[in-house]
Structures are given as C-alpha cells and as structure tokens.
Amino acid sequence: MRRSALKATTPLKRKTPLKKFRSSRRVSVLRDPKYKAWLRENCECLICVKLGVSISGFCGRTEAAHVLKTNGMRSKGPDSGCIPLGQGHHRELHNRGMKDFCEKYMISLEFWAALYYERYRTEANNAEIDRSFGELQSLELNSLESRIP
C-alpha cells in the first residue's frame, strides 16, 4: 500500500481540542484575612479552653483552622468557617479526621465556627461604630471651638 505525502499547506487536525488553562488562580470562596488574624491574636485554642487548661499556649500558638469544607475536595472552605486551635490540636484534627476529632472532644465544629465568626463581626461592627462616633465627636468639638470668640 502506497502512502501519499502530506501537502505543506494542510495543517494537522486534532480529534480533541487542547484544554485552555486559566492564567490566574480562581478563588470561589470568601477569604477574610482580618478574621483569621483576629482569631490568631485574640482567641485561645478552643479545645484547651473547653478542657480547662489554663496555661496559655499549652498546645502551641493559636492557628485559624478551617473546619467547613463546602468547596469540593482538596480545597479549604470559606474563612468564616475557621476556629482557633493550637498547633497541637490543629495537627490532631487533620490526623484524626473531623468526625473522630468531634467525637473525642464532644464538640460541634460548625457551631463554634459560626459563633466565633458572629463574635468577630459584632466586635468589628462595634469598632466601626466607635470610630465613627469618635470622628463625629471631634468634628463637633472643632465646630464648637471655631464658634468661641
């Protein structure tokens, strides 16, 4: 059987098109770095507090542990689903798995994540109100001072 040579003007055709890759990382969940920083700076490890361990930093420094996984496999959930855990308890959470960790400490991670996020939002809102109130007071004082002869 004799084969014909390809003409130089005929491009090769693919049966399946090439996949197009995204040029940038797609973020489909809410990220709130201020909330995670607030957890690390203002909260103690949830498990240590629940167990009554009064030694600060007993299981290492506090980290923001993602406990809500609503964005598919191998991806973190939203930052609003974080709780404060010390390094030791955070590693234990990942080593044991969520279900076993919850059973061991008799705790609902979803409940505590919602509670901490609500507390953060309330404190952030109060700080914003205090800042606005302070600005109003300074404006009033400036206007009063300008009226004094």
N, CA and C atoms as a LAMMPS dump frame, in Angstrom:
ITEM: TIMESTEP
0
ITEM: NUMBER OF ATOMS
447
ITEM: BOX BOUNDS ff ff ff
-5.0000000000000000e+02 5.0000000000000000e+02
-5.0000000000000000e+02 5.0000000000000000e+02
-5.0000000000000000e+02 5.0000000000000000e+02
ITEM: ATOMS id mol type element x y z
1 1 1 N 0.836 -1.17 0
2 1 2 C 0 0 0
3 1 3 C 0.883 1.236 0
4 2 1 N 0.562 2.088 -0.881
5 2 2 C 1.352 3.296 -1.049
6 2 3 C 0.714 4.456 -0.305
7 3 1 N 1.536 5.216 0.431
8 3 2 C 1.028 6.358 1.189
9 3 3 C 1.363 7.636 0.445
10 4 1 N 0.417 8.571 0.568
11 4 2 C 0.661 9.86 -0.083
12 4 3 C 1.332 10.808 0.908
13 5 1 N 2.153 11.662 0.427
14 5 2 C 2.843 12.629 1.275
15 5 3 C 1.88 13.76 1.633
16 6 1 N 2.027 14.299 2.821
17 6 2 C 1.193 15.434 3.23
18 6 3 C 1.641 16.678 2.49
19 7 1 N 0.656 17.44 2.124
20 7 2 C 0.982 18.696 1.48
21 7 3 C 1.415 19.689 2.558
22 8 1 N 2.292 20.58 2.232
23 8 2 C 2.818 21.545 3.188
24 8 3 C 1.743 22.528 3.629
25 9 1 N 0.72 22.717 2.855
26 9 2 C -0.324 23.692 3.183
27 9 3 C -1.429 23.099 4.049
28 10 1 N -1.453 21.81 4.258
29 10 2 C -2.507 21.177 5.033
30 10 3 C -2.07 21.049 6.499
31 11 1 N -2.73 21.766 7.434
32 11 2 C -2.36 21.632 8.848
33 11 3 C -2.904 20.328 9.421
34 12 1 N -2.22 19.803 10.423
35 12 2 C -2.685 18.591 11.077
36 12 3 C -3.919 18.934 11.918
37 13 1 N -4.879 18.043 11.904
38 13 2 C -6.11 18.272 12.661
39 13 3 C -6.108 17.39 13.898
40 14 1 N -6.514 17.983 15.059
41 14 2 C -6.648 17.227 16.307
42 14 3 C -8.069 16.708 16.412
43 15 1 N -8.194 15.515 16.97
44 15 2 C -9.532 14.972 17.195
45 15 3 C -10.212 15.671 18.373
46 16 1 N -9.421 16.011 19.405
47 16 2 C -9.966 16.729 20.565
48 16 3 C -9.228 18.056 20.703
49 17 1 N -9.943 19.12 21.025
50 17 2 C -9.271 20.414 21.155
51 17 3 C -8.379 20.456 22.404
52 18 1 N -7.367 21.302 22.366
53 18 2 C -6.492 21.477 23.516
54 18 3 C -7.263 22.154 24.649
55 19 1 N -6.952 21.745 25.89
56 19 2 C -7.604 22.362 27.041
57 19 3 C -7 23.739 27.279
58 20 1 N -7.86 24.678 27.605
59 20 2 C -7.397 26.024 27.913
60 20 3 C -7.226 26.127 29.417
61 21 1 N -6.062 26.588 29.844
62 21 2 C -5.777 26.741 31.262
63 21 3 C -6.011 28.18 31.679
64 22 1 N -6.473 28.34 32.911
65 22 2 C -6.668 29.697 33.439
66 22 3 C -5.32 30.35 33.682
67 23 1 N -5.245 31.624 33.359
68 23 2 C -3.996 32.346 33.577
69 23 3 C -3.834 32.753 35.041
70 24 1 N -4.95 32.875 35.781
71 24 2 C -4.865 33.255 37.186
72 24 3 C -5.637 32.246 38.035
73 25 1 N -5.31 32.218 39.316
74 25 2 C -5.963 31.3 40.244
75 25 3 C -7.39 31.746 40.485
76 26 1 N -8.315 30.816 40.423
77 26 2 C -9.722 31.116 40.63
78 26 3 C -10.046 30.962 42.116
79 27 1 N -10.591 31.988 42.717
80 27 2 C -10.987 31.942 44.115
81 27 3 C -12.504 32.042 44.151
82 28 1 N -13.139 30.967 44.581
83 28 2 C -14.599 30.954 44.56
84 28 3 C -15.208 30.994 45.954
85 29 1 N -14.373 31.069 46.978
86 29 2 C -14.892 31.159 48.337
87 29 3 C -14.435 32.472 48.956
88 30 1 N -15.121 32.861 50.007
89 30 2 C -14.811 34.132 50.638
90 30 3 C -13.568 34.027 51.51
91 31 1 N -12.643 34.921 51.302
92 31 2 C -11.434 34.993 52.103
93 31 3 C -11.5 36.258 52.952
94 32 1 N -11.163 36.131 54.212
95 32 2 C -11.19 37.253 55.149
96 32 3 C -9.935 37.196 56.017
97 33 1 N -8.818 37.746 55.519
98 33 2 C -7.571 37.666 56.277
99 33 3 C -7.645 38.384 57.626
100 34 1 N -8.472 39.408 57.737
101 34 2 C -8.605 40.119 59.016
102 34 3 C -9.235 39.203 60.067
103 35 1 N -10.187 38.37 59.654
104 35 2 C -10.821 37.446 60.596
105 35 3 C -9.81 36.413 61.091
106 36 1 N -9.007 35.868 60.182
107 36 2 C -8.016 34.873 60.592
108 36 3 C -6.972 35.499 61.527
109 37 1 N -6.579 36.74 61.248
110 37 2 C -5.637 37.434 62.127
111 37 3 C -6.272 37.675 63.501
112 38 1 N -7.551 38.036 63.51
113 38 2 C -8.269 38.254 64.766
114 38 3 C -8.303 36.964 65.594
115 39 1 N -8.551 35.831 64.944
116 39 2 C -8.56 34.547 65.646
117 39 3 C -7.198 34.257 66.275
118 40 1 N -6.132 34.465 65.503
119 40 2 C -4.79 34.165 65.991
120 40 3 C -4.393 35.068 67.159
121 41 1 N -4.784 36.34 67.085
122 41 2 C -4.325 37.318 68.079
123 41 3 C -5.205 37.377 69.325
124 42 1 N -6.516 37.173 69.184
125 42 2 C -7.439 37.424 70.296
126 42 3 C -8.045 36.184 70.938
127 43 1 N -7.832 35.009 70.373
128 43 2 C -8.518 33.812 70.886
129 43 3 C -7.506 32.75 71.31
130 44 1 N -7.877 32.004 72.328
131 44 2 C -7.095 30.849 72.769
132 44 3 C -7.607 29.61 72.041
133 45 1 N -6.853 28.538 72.104
134 45 2 C -7.251 27.265 71.497
135 45 3 C -8.601 26.825 72.078
136 46 1 N -9.555 26.552 71.206
137 46 2 C -10.905 26.18 71.621
138 46 3 C -10.902 24.924 72.491
139 47 1 N -10.123 23.931 72.142
140 47 2 C -10.091 22.667 72.885
141 47 3 C -9.464 22.871 74.259
142 48 1 N -8.378 23.65 74.33
143 48 2 C -7.75 23.931 75.634
144 48 3 C -8.728 24.663 76.551
145 49 1 N -9.477 25.605 76.006
146 49 2 C -10.463 26.34 76.809
147 49 3 C -11.555 25.391 77.27
148 50 1 N -12.005 24.518 76.362
149 50 2 C -13.067 23.558 76.708
150 50 3 C -12.598 22.581 77.792
151 51 1 N -11.322 22.158 77.73
152 51 2 C -10.789 21.218 78.715
153 51 3 C -10.382 21.905 80.02
154 52 1 N -10.345 23.232 80.011
155 52 2 C -9.987 23.97 81.22
156 52 3 C -8.495 24.089 81.448
157 53 1 N -7.709 23.96 80.387
158 53 2 C -6.258 24.122 80.514
159 53 3 C -5.978 25.614 80.603
160 54 1 N -5.417 26.046 81.727
161 54 2 C -5.232 27.476 81.94
162 54 3 C -3.867 27.982 81.493
163 55 1 N -3.022 27.094 80.992
164 55 2 C -1.693 27.501 80.54
165 55 3 C -1.817 28.067 79.133
166 56 1 N -1.47 29.353 78.979
167 56 2 C -1.545 29.975 77.661
168 56 3 C -0.517 29.338 76.733
169 57 1 N -0.932 28.968 75.545
170 57 2 C -0.036 28.351 74.577
171 57 3 C 0.319 26.914 74.909
172 58 1 N -0.532 26.203 75.64
173 58 2 C -0.273 24.819 76.057
174 58 3 C 0.016 23.914 74.86
175 59 1 N -0.748 24.052 73.806
176 59 2 C -0.557 23.177 72.641
177 59 3 C 0.051 23.942 71.458
178 60 1 N 0.757 25.016 71.729
179 60 2 C 1.4 25.793 70.669
180 60 3 C 0.615 27.059 70.383
181 61 1 N 1.145 27.852 69.483
182 61 2 C 0.469 29.106 69.165
183 61 3 C -0.857 28.834 68.463
184 62 1 N -1.767 29.773 68.598
185 62 2 C -3.107 29.601 68.04
186 62 3 C -3.087 29.797 66.527
187 63 1 N -3.776 28.916 65.819
188 63 2 C -3.91 28.984 64.363
189 63 3 C -5.384 29.009 63.996
190 64 1 N -5.696 29.533 62.827
191 64 2 C -7.058 29.513 62.313
192 64 3 C -7.239 28.213 61.524
193 65 1 N -8.046 27.316 62.054
194 65 2 C -8.247 26.007 61.423
195 65 3 C -9.558 26.003 60.64
196 66 1 N -9.49 25.686 59.354
197 66 2 C -10.694 25.6 58.516
198 66 3 C -11.442 24.311 58.852
199 67 1 N -12.7 24.439 59.221
200 67 2 C -13.484 23.259 59.574
201 67 3 C -14.685 23.054 58.663
202 68 1 N -15.017 24.023 57.839
203 68 2 C -16.117 23.859 56.881
204 68 3 C -15.536 23.569 55.516
205 69 1 N -15.915 22.442 54.944
206 69 2 C -15.415 22.086 53.617
207 69 3 C -16.59 22.045 52.658
208 70 1 N -16.901 23.193 52.105
209 70 2 C -18.056 23.261 51.209
210 70 3 C -17.646 23.592 49.784
211 71 1 N -16.351 23.522 49.492
212 71 2 C -15.895 23.941 48.176
213 71 3 C -15.274 22.801 47.381
214 72 1 N -15.64 21.577 47.689
215 72 2 C -15.122 20.452 46.941
216 72 3 C -13.907 19.833 47.602
217 73 1 N -13.408 18.775 46.987
218 73 2 C -12.271 18.058 47.563
219 73 3 C -10.989 18.878 47.475
220 74 1 N -10.14 18.68 48.46
221 74 2 C -8.812 19.279 48.489
222 74 3 C -8.817 20.803 48.413
223 75 1 N -9.848 21.418 48.92
224 75 2 C -9.853 22.869 48.974
225 75 3 C -10.436 23.315 50.302
226 76 1 N -9.987 24.452 50.756
227 76 2 C -10.459 24.978 52.022
228 76 3 C -11.846 25.561 51.841
229 77 1 N -12.595 25.553 52.901
230 77 2 C -13.882 26.214 52.885
231 77 3 C -13.675 27.707 53.083
232 78 1 N -14.748 28.438 53.275
233 78 2 C -14.618 29.886 53.48
234 78 3 C -13.94 30.184 54.817
235 79 1 N -13.32 31.355 54.899
236 79 2 C -12.645 31.743 56.137
237 79 3 C -13.619 31.93 57.29
238 80 1 N -14.895 32.149 56.993
239 80 2 C -15.882 32.272 58.072
240 80 3 C -16.08 30.935 58.785
241 81 1 N -15.561 29.858 58.233
242 81 2 C -15.655 28.545 58.841
243 81 3 C -14.393 28.152 59.588
244 82 1 N -13.666 29.115 60.133
245 82 2 C -12.448 28.847 60.894
246 82 3 C -12.722 28.9 62.388
247 83 1 N -11.968 28.11 63.127
248 83 2 C -11.997 28.173 64.59
249 83 3 C -10.562 28.279 65.083
250 84 1 N -10.352 28.815 66.297
251 84 2 C -8.996 28.894 66.818
252 84 3 C -8.566 27.571 67.458
253 85 1 N -7.493 27 66.961
254 85 2 C -6.915 25.792 67.544
255 85 3 C -5.421 26.003 67.703
256 86 1 N -4.857 25.457 68.774
257 86 2 C -3.415 25.476 68.944
258 86 3 C -2.779 24.544 67.922
259 87 1 N -1.475 24.683 67.736
260 87 2 C -0.799 23.863 66.729
261 87 3 C -1.005 22.369 66.968
262 88 1 N -0.91 21.948 68.217
263 88 2 C -1.063 20.524 68.525
264 88 3 C -2.451 20.003 68.199
265 89 1 N -3.47 20.735 68.595
266 89 2 C -4.839 20.297 68.311
267 89 3 C -5.176 20.436 66.827
268 90 1 N -4.58 21.413 66.143
269 90 2 C -4.802 21.565 64.709
270 90 3 C -4.246 20.346 63.965
271 91 1 N -3.044 19.912 64.339
272 91 2 C -2.461 18.715 63.704
273 91 3 C -3.305 17.479 64.02
274 92 1 N -3.775 17.39 65.257
275 92 2 C -4.613 16.255 65.647
276 92 3 C -5.901 16.23 64.823
277 93 1 N -6.477 17.401 64.571
278 93 2 C -7.697 17.489 63.752
279 93 3 C -7.465 16.886 62.372
280 94 1 N -6.338 17.233 61.757
281 94 2 C -6.059 16.726 60.411
282 94 3 C -5.652 15.251 60.431
283 95 1 N -4.948 14.823 61.468
284 95 2 C -4.52 13.418 61.545
285 95 3 C -5.683 12.477 61.839
286 96 1 N -6.563 12.856 62.742
287 96 2 C -7.704 12.021 63.117
288 96 3 C -8.836 12.087 62.108
289 97 1 N -9.056 13.258 61.553
290 97 2 C -10.227 13.495 60.721
291 97 3 C -11.279 14.234 61.539
292 98 1 N -12.129 14.945 60.861
293 98 2 C -13.127 15.796 61.529
294 98 3 C -14.064 14.983 62.422
295 99 1 N -14.565 13.875 61.903
296 99 2 C -15.563 13.094 62.636
297 99 3 C -14.994 12.557 63.954
298 100 1 N -13.825 11.919 63.895
299 100 2 C -13.206 11.364 65.108
300 100 3 C -12.822 12.458 66.102
301 101 1 N -12.342 13.589 65.584
302 101 2 C -11.961 14.71 66.442
303 101 3 C -13.188 15.233 67.197
304 102 1 N -14.3 15.386 66.492
305 102 2 C -15.54 15.865 67.125
306 102 3 C -16.04 14.877 68.18
307 103 1 N -15.95 13.588 67.893
308 103 2 C -16.398 12.573 68.851
309 103 3 C -15.507 12.546 70.085
310 104 1 N -14.191 12.673 69.903
311 104 2 C -13.266 12.633 71.032
312 104 3 C -13.529 13.78 72.007
313 105 1 N -13.696 14.996 71.466
314 105 2 C -13.861 16.168 72.325
315 105 3 C -15.329 16.561 72.528
316 106 1 N -16.247 15.775 71.954
317 106 2 C -17.689 16.039 72.071
318 106 3 C -18.005 17.505 71.752
319 107 1 N -17.713 17.873 70.509
320 107 2 C -17.817 19.271 70.092
321 107 3 C -18.386 19.343 68.678
322 108 1 N -19.122 20.399 68.4
323 108 2 C -19.642 20.654 67.052
324 108 3 C -18.823 21.781 66.434
325 109 1 N -17.963 21.44 65.489
326 109 2 C -17.077 22.437 64.888
327 109 3 C -17.854 23.501 64.121
328 110 1 N -18.938 23.096 63.451
329 110 2 C -19.735 24.053 62.682
330 110 3 C -20.366 25.1 63.595
331 111 1 N -20.864 24.645 64.748
332 111 2 C -21.476 25.561 65.702
333 111 3 C -20.457 26.591 66.19
334 112 1 N -19.262 26.115 66.59
335 112 2 C -18.254 27.018 67.114
336 112 3 C -17.729 27.956 66.04
337 113 1 N -17.615 27.475 64.797
338 113 2 C -17.167 28.348 63.705
339 113 3 C -18.154 29.49 63.507
340 114 1 N -19.446 29.176 63.517
341 114 2 C -20.468 30.214 63.35
342 114 3 C -20.443 31.19 64.524
343 115 1 N -20.253 30.664 65.728
344 115 2 C -20.237 31.505 66.927
345 115 3 C -19.048 32.473 66.913
346 116 1 N -17.855 31.962 66.582
347 116 2 C -16.678 32.826 66.535
348 116 3 C -16.804 33.892 65.448
349 117 1 N -17.318 33.497 64.282
350 117 2 C -17.435 34.477 63.188
351 117 3 C -18.446 35.564 63.558
352 118 1 N -19.546 35.193 64.21
353 118 2 C -20.537 36.181 64.635
354 118 3 C -19.929 37.122 65.669
355 119 1 N -19.135 36.574 66.591
356 119 2 C -18.474 37.41 67.596
357 119 3 C -17.51 38.395 66.943
358 120 1 N -16.766 37.913 65.942
359 120 2 C -15.842 38.791 65.213
360 120 3 C -16.591 39.911 64.508
361 121 1 N -17.66 39.556 63.823
362 121 2 C -18.424 40.576 63.083
363 121 3 C -19.03 41.603 64.037
364 122 1 N -19.498 41.159 65.192
365 122 2 C -20.057 42.085 66.175
366 122 3 C -18.977 43.033 66.685
367 123 1 N -17.806 42.495 67.023
368 123 2 C -16.718 43.34 67.515
369 123 3 C -16.227 44.291 66.431
370 124 1 N -16.127 43.819 65.185
371 124 2 C -15.687 44.675 64.085
372 124 3 C -16.708 45.791 63.843
373 125 1 N -17.999 45.446 63.927
374 125 2 C -19.052 46.436 63.729
375 125 3 C -19.018 47.468 64.855
376 126 1 N -18.836 47.013 66.097
377 126 2 C -18.752 47.932 67.231
378 126 3 C -17.542 48.855 67.115
379 127 1 N -16.421 48.327 66.638
380 127 2 C -15.221 49.143 66.453
381 127 3 C -15.476 50.214 65.393
382 128 1 N -16.195 49.833 64.342
383 128 2 C -16.527 50.795 63.278
384 128 3 C -17.451 51.877 63.821
385 129 1 N -18.428 51.495 64.634
386 129 2 C -19.338 52.462 65.238
387 129 3 C -18.57 53.391 66.174
388 130 1 N -17.669 52.829 66.999
389 130 2 C -16.859 53.644 67.905
390 130 3 C -15.995 54.632 67.133
391 131 1 N -15.4 54.162 66.02
392 131 2 C -14.562 55.034 65.199
393 131 3 C -15.394 56.17 64.611
394 132 1 N -16.585 55.835 64.095
395 132 2 C -17.471 56.856 63.522
396 132 3 C -17.917 57.843 64.59
397 133 1 N -18.237 57.331 65.771
398 133 2 C -18.673 58.184 66.877
399 133 3 C -17.542 59.12 67.3
400 134 1 N -16.32 58.601 67.358
401 134 2 C -15.157 59.422 67.708
402 134 3 C -14.927 60.523 66.696
403 135 1 N -15.093 60.188 65.405
404 135 2 C -14.943 61.199 64.361
405 135 3 C -16.013 62.276 64.504
406 136 1 N -17.253 61.871 64.806
407 136 2 C -18.334 62.841 65
408 136 3 C -18.037 63.754 66.18
409 137 1 N -17.564 63.18 67.271
410 137 2 C -17.248 63.993 68.448
411 137 3 C -16.149 65.005 68.135
412 138 1 N -15.124 64.587 67.41
413 138 2 C -14.041 65.521 67.086
414 138 3 C -14.534 66.619 66.155
415 139 1 N -15.43 66.281 65.227
416 139 2 C -16 67.306 64.348
417 139 3 C -16.821 68.311 65.152
418 140 1 N -17.618 67.81 66.108
419 140 2 C -18.423 68.698 66.942
420 140 3 C -17.549 69.601 67.783
421 141 1 N -16.482 69.047 68.361
422 141 2 C -15.578 69.852 69.171
423 141 3 C -14.9 70.936 68.329
424 142 1 N -14.506 70.578 67.117
425 142 2 C -13.865 71.559 66.228
426 142 3 C -14.841 72.673 65.878
427 143 1 N -16.105 72.307 65.607
428 143 2 C -17.082 73.324 65.252
429 143 3 C -17.397 74.218 66.458
430 144 1 N -17.432 73.634 67.664
431 144 2 C -17.658 74.427 68.875
432 144 3 C -16.497 75.374 69.155
433 145 1 N -15.274 74.877 68.937
434 145 2 C -14.102 75.724 69.177
435 145 3 C -14.054 76.897 68.211
436 146 1 N -14.513 76.664 66.98
437 146 2 C -14.492 77.747 65.994
438 146 3 C -15.508 78.832 66.334
439 147 1 N -16.542 78.503 67.106
440 147 2 C -17.574 79.476 67.472
441 147 3 C -17.149 80.331 68.671
442 148 1 N -16.203 79.849 69.464
443 148 2 C -15.769 80.594 70.644
444 148 3 C -14.968 81.817 70.194
445 149 1 N -15.362 83.033 70.675
446 149 2 C -14.658 84.246 70.228
447 149 3 C -13.281 84.394 70.824
